[in-house]
Amino acid sequence: MNLYKFSSELFLALVVITVLVSSISISIPEINLLYSTSSFGQSLQQSQNELQSSSNKQVQQTIADTIDRLSNSISNSSKIESNASQTQNATSLPTFQHKVSILDNIVSQKVRVGDIDIAYKQIGQGEPILLISGSGNVMDVWPAYFLEELSKDHKVIFFDNRGVGNTTSGTMPFSIEQFSSDTAGFMSALKLQEIDVLGFSMGSFVAQKLALAYPEKVNRLILSGASCGGQEGIPQSPQIVKALSDFVNNQTEDVNSFLEVTFPINWIKESPNFLDAIPKSSEIVLSSTLKKQFDINENWLSKNWTGVCDQHQRLTKPTLIITGMEDKAVPANNSLVLMDKIPGSWLVQIRDAGHGLMYQFPETFTRIIETFLSTTGKNNGE
C-alpha cells in the first residue's frame, strides 16, 4: 500500500488509491502517492509505512494525471488558505462559519415514500449527488461550505432519515436495511436514476446497503466514517460504546465525553469555539429516535453478524473512502478493510481528523470529493 501525503498548516492528509491488480509508486514535489492493490489483507496488521507495492506501467499515466489534478487543486487552495490565514488567529473557525446562512434560504419539501413523509432540500444545478446523514443528524447540519462549493457544479440533495427532523417515523422497524429501502424509494419518488451517493457514518452503512441492493441507482459511491461491519469490521472500544450509550440514554451530563468521540481532544483544545461553526437547526431528533439509531449502529459495528464486507466484491462503481485517522466512533482502520474489499476504491486518510472531519477541515473534505468526482467523471473515461 502507498501513502499519499501533503502538509498544510493544520493537518497532513494521506491518500491511498486502490486498484484490483497492481500498484505503482510516484513522487512529485510535496506529494508522495502510493497506488496499491486491493489484495493486501495479510498486511492489515502492519504499519502503513511498511506496506510495499510493485509497478504496473499500464496504469502509470492514469495515476499521474490523477496526481496532477489533485496536486494542482491542493496547491491552489493552499494559496487561498495561506492568504486567508493572515487575517485569522490560530484558533479561528473554519471557512464555512460565515456561510451557514445559505441553509436558511433553501426551501424544505416533502414527498411520500412508503409509510413515511420524507423531508428534503435541494441546492445547485448539474449532476445530482445524494447526501445520506449520520445518526442523530438532521439534514441542516451538513457543513455549509461543503454544500455551497459542491452545489456550484452539482444538484445537491439531502434529506432527513426516518424519524429525524421533519421526516415521519412511520410504522416499519428501524434498521439499516429499512433506511436503504427508504432511500431507494426516495430516489424513485424524485425520479433520480444512477446518481452519485455520499453517506456519512450511519449514512455510509445505508449507502453500502443501497449500492448492494440497488446497484442500478448508484453511479459513484462516497463513504465517510465508514465500516462494512460484522465479523471483518473493527468494532468500537468498550469506552466509546459506553460514552455513546450514556449520552443517548441521558445517563450523563458530560457533553465533553461525547464530543471527544467525534473530535480529537487536542483539536478541541486548540479550537475552543468550534461548536459555533457547526450549523444550527430548528429541527429536532427525539430521544426515542436517537436510541433506535444507536442500537442499529451498534448492531452494524458488532461482531455478532456476518457484515457486508464479503459482498463488496460486487461493487463495481467508482468508490471513495474518506476517514479521519483519529476516528474513534467508527475506528479508522475500517477504511483499510473497505479498501481491501471494494475493487478499484480510493482511500483518503486525514491526519489529526476524527469522525467529524468534515467539520474540522471542510475545505479539504470538499476538495477531495470534488477531485474524485471530476477524475472519475464521464469525461475521464467512466
PyMOL commands that set and color helices and strands:
alter all, ss='L'
color gray80, all
select helices_A, chain A and resi 41-43+48-50+57-85+95-105+139-141+144-150+176-189+202-213+215-217+230-232+238-248+255-262+265-270+274-277+287-301+309-314+334-341+357-360+362-375+378-380
alter helices_A, ss='H'
color red, helices_A
select strands_A, chain A and resi 5-7+12-19+24-28+31-37+109-113+116-123+127-132+154-159+195-200+218-224+319-324+346-350
alter strands_A, ss='S'
color yellow, strands_A
deselect
rebuild
show_as cartoon
